[in-house]
Amino acid sequence: MAYSKALQVSPTSAVLLANRALAHLHLENYASAFDDSSLAIRLDPGYVKVRFILLNMCSTTYNIKLL
């Protein structure tokens, strides 16, 4: 996965982690999506996109319909 290689160069990039989390979400790798999202939030608490990814993952996992 290209995001994993990029994270080897820039391991504290919340943007890369969020993008990899979204890729994991699309592949239904929910545990990996959760891990990457959680780390991205810790690295950049103001990064809104990653919070949306995490919310989307939780709603998919627990069959919750969002607005």
N, C-alpha and C positions, 0 to 999 in steps of 0.2 A: 504494500500500500504506500502510495507516494507521501501521504501525511506522516506516516511513521518515519520515513527517511528524513523528511523535513524537520520533524521533531528531534531527531538526533543532532541536528545542527542548531536548532533553536528550541530547547526543551521547555522553556517557560512562556511560550507563545500561546496565549489564551485563544487567539484566532485559529491557529492550527488545531488546537485541541477541540474547539467547537466544531470545526469543519470535519474532523475525524469522527467526532461524536455523531454528527448528522449522517455521515457515511455508515457508521455502525447501526444507526437507527433504521436506515433504509434496508440494511441487510438483516434486520431483526436480531441484532446482537445487542440486546438491551443492557446486559451487565456492563459491556464495554462502553456503550453509549453513556450509561450512568457514571462510570468511573471517569471518563474523559470530561463530561459535563461538570462533574463535581470539582475536578481539579482546575478546570478553566475558571469556574466561579471563584475559587480560592485565590487564583492568580490575578483575576480582574473582576472584582465584585460588581462593577458598573457595566459590564458587558452584557447588554440586554439579549442579544441573539442567543447566547448560550442558555439563558434562563428559558427562552422559548423552546429550545431543543429539549431541555430537561422536562418542561411541562408537557410537551408533545409526547415524549417517551413515556412519561407516567400515565398520560391519558390513554395511550395505546395499550400499555401493559395492563391497565385496570379497567379497560373498556369504558372510559368516561368520555362523554360527548362534551366538547368545548363549544361555547356559543355557536 
